[in-house]
């Protein structure tokens, strides 16, 4: 937080409420062959007494005369409705109002952030099949939600002294680093035998390679590397803190079996590495902000009086959007569902038999 205001990163988290839909429109909408077949003057929706026409929706496209599917029209119309509700609600509830200069500057930033090098603004619009009006409305929403964050963060529930101390203790635990190895076997008796052989002078790494059922670490002589104890399952985590450095410790039972633990190094955080009360309070307030803003927008959408011309679909407030009419006859591939996004699959990682 800077000067009592939430960080940009914290505010950006909350913009998925509406902007997840915009990202799909912005990145994936393409011209299709079926037209809505309505004149620009026809009213598409009425929001709290304000009419929005077919022309208002078409104006969000790069080519306002281009035909589009009923699904695509419904997505643009849903965005226009939500834009109006949030912008008008922010001004009514909190006096938030932006100048054209502020909106234009934010739109320029969207272009500079998202356009490929060497692409002009016109080419950027054409490539995404959206208009300058659409980009300005996206920018307007971003600015409004930034300012809403500044206001609504004061509604965050404050932490008690006990909660602040508990968060500091959790931070302490996460800053500890232990370098540890283990030998995992199936039974307690086997683990006792491992300890006896170690007492007899056998090498820990050799026994890990011979006996450990955790083959991933066993091949490395039982080494798990250096990390925070909180990465491990609770029983193993406690053992890494209780064991004397350099002395085999066990047996330690977990859901994976029985471990013989060897801590080779343990580093504790210095006091100046721990978060201050102010930093903990700031983090807590920012963590609550997405929920607070989501609740405010959800209440606003629920309370809004919205009627959509049945030719173009039906309004629903949660999840917010216009459901296209069911009699669509498009033969082209449908536009992406506005409530879902495609994300890359998580990179496959290898974990050991003691990690959470």
ABEGO torsion letter per residue (X at the ends): XBGGBBBAAAAAAAAAAAAAAAAAAAAABBBBABBAGBBAABBABBBGGBBBBAAAAAAABABAABBBBAAAAAAAAAAAAAAAAAAAAAAAAAGBBBBAAAAAAAAAAAAAAABBBGBBAAAAAAAAGBBAAAAAAAAAAAAAAAAAAAAAAAABBBBBAAAAAAAAAAAAAAABBBBBBBBBBABAAAAAAAAAAAAAGBBAAAAAAAABABAAAAAAGGBAEBBBAAABBAAAAAAAAABBBGBBBOBBBBAAEBBBBBBABBBBBBAAABBBAAAAAAAAAAAAAAAAAAAAAAAAAAABBBBBBAAAEBBBAOBBEBBBBAABABABBBBBBAABBBBBBBBBBBBBAABX
